[in-house]
């Protein structure tokens, strides 16, 4: 083999070795970026999980109060079930209303405005004026972005119509009604709201 052929072979070998190193480094960089993104997502999920726990506590506290409330009074508040499934109705839109109960210190089952801390701790926001709409157009000075709002709705009947085969589950002469509660933050999408429905029979 001539010297020039040997040099060309060595040059090709060096070139392919350099290319392999570059490809390996690119794969390693992509893996590192993926790992960092995974850690960021995991941190966000942990934080969101604690906040979600606080939001669910607001629903549960309200439901516990409902169990103690007069069912006759609740039934008087009931409206015909809207044509749109209640969780799909935009925030601040009738027949949903802000929780009308007067806020009581240390009672998460009352009031309409709350702050949910990253730790999941919940505190009432008494500085927000009553009936302040929880919509994007409300100034941050009146309703800060981190304040959560609680809306309620009482509808006649069950959450959805039962299939004909299941109609016998409702006793004859019974008056079922559904109490809906949802918690959300100004600027949230409907998908991010936490919604609970409880059926009572009078």
ABEGO torsion letter per residue (X at the ends): XBAAAAAAAAAAAAAAAAAAAAAAAAAAAAAAAAAAAAAAAAAAAAAAAAAAAAAAAAAAAAAAAAAABBAAAAAAABBBBBABBAAABBBGBOABBBBABBBBBGBAABEABBBBBAAGBBBBBAABBBGBBBBAABBAAABBAABBBBBBBBBBEBABBBBAAAAAABBBGBBBBBBBBBBBBBGBBAAABBBBBBBBBX
